[in-house]
Amino acid sequence: MRIPCPCCGPRDRREFTYYGASVFLDRPAEDAALEAWDDYLHLRDNPAGVTRDLWYHDPCQSWLEVERNTVTHEVLSARPVVEARA
C-alpha cells in the first residue's frame, strides 16, 4: 500500500505507523462521565469500506489522517491531522 504523504509524496506503508481510527482524537471532556471514557477507551468499530485512520510518518515526523477503503485497499486521501481538525 502506498500512502500519499503531503510533505514527502507517495511513500510505502512501511514508513508509517498505524495508530487506529481518527475518532481517537475526539476525547471526552476531562470531567465526562465514566461511561463516556469507557466507550472512548474500549469500544471500536471495525467497518468494511471507507474509514479515516491516524498514521504517523516516521521520516518527516507528521501525523496524518488517511482516508482509505478497507475492502479494496485504495487510499483515497491523506492530510495532516492539524488540517483535518481545523
C-alpha positions as CSV (number, residue, x, y, z in Angstrom):
1,M,0.0,0.0,0.0
2,R,1.3,3.5,-0.9
3,I,0.2,6.5,1.2
4,P,0.5,10.0,-0.2
5,C,2.3,12.0,2.4
6,P,1.6,15.7,1.9
7,C,5.2,16.5,2.8
8,C,7.1,13.7,1.1
9,G,4.8,12.4,-1.7
10,P,3.7,8.8,-2.2
11,R,5.5,6.5,0.2
12,D,5.5,2.8,1.1
13,R,3.3,1.9,4.0
14,R,6.3,0.5,5.9
15,E,7.5,4.1,6.6
16,F,4.3,4.7,8.6
17,T,2.9,3.6,11.9
18,Y,-0.8,2.9,12.1
19,Y,-2.5,4.3,15.2
20,G,-6.2,3.5,14.7
21,A,-9.4,5.3,13.8
22,S,-9.2,9.1,13.7
23,V,-12.1,9.3,16.2
24,F,-9.4,8.7,18.8
25,L,-8.8,12.4,18.5
26,D,-12.3,13.1,19.9
27,R,-11.5,12.7,23.5
28,P,-14.3,13.1,26.1
29,A,-14.1,16.2,28.4
30,E,-11.9,15.7,31.4
31,D,-15.0,15.7,33.7
32,A,-17.1,13.4,31.4
33,A,-19.0,10.5,32.8
34,L,-17.2,7.2,33.3
35,E,-19.4,5.7,30.6
36,A,-18.1,8.2,28.0
37,W,-14.5,7.3,28.9
38,D,-15.2,3.6,28.8
39,D,-16.7,4.0,25.4
40,Y,-13.8,6.0,24.2
41,L,-11.1,3.6,25.5
42,H,-12.7,0.2,24.8
43,L,-15.4,0.4,22.0
44,R,-14.1,0.4,18.4
45,D,-15.9,-0.1,15.1
46,N,-14.4,-2.3,12.5
47,P,-16.2,-1.2,9.3
48,A,-15.7,-2.7,5.9
49,G,-15.4,0.1,3.4
50,V,-14.2,3.7,3.8
51,T,-12.5,4.7,7.0
52,R,-10.4,7.5,8.4
53,D,-7.3,6.5,10.3
54,L,-4.4,8.0,12.1
55,W,-0.9,7.3,10.7
56,Y,2.5,8.6,11.8
57,H,5.1,9.1,9.1
58,D,8.4,8.5,10.7
59,P,10.7,10.3,8.2
60,C,9.0,13.7,8.3
61,Q,7.5,13.2,11.8
62,S,4.0,14.1,10.7
63,W,0.6,12.8,12.0
64,L,-1.8,12.2,9.1
65,E,-5.5,11.4,8.8
66,V,-5.7,8.8,5.9
67,E,-9.0,8.0,4.3
68,R,-8.9,4.6,2.8
69,N,-11.1,1.7,1.7
70,T,-10.5,-1.4,3.9
71,V,-12.1,-3.6,1.2
72,T,-10.2,-2.5,-1.9
73,H,-7.1,-1.2,0.0
74,E,-7.4,2.0,-2.0
75,V,-6.1,5.2,-0.3
76,L,-8.5,8.0,-1.1
77,S,-6.7,10.9,0.6
78,A,-4.2,11.9,3.3
79,R,-3.8,15.2,5.1
80,P,-2.1,16.5,8.2
81,V,-4.1,16.0,11.4
82,V,-3.8,19.7,12.0
83,E,-5.8,20.4,8.8
84,A,-8.2,17.6,9.4
85,R,-9.3,19.0,12.8
86,A,-9.4,22.7,11.8
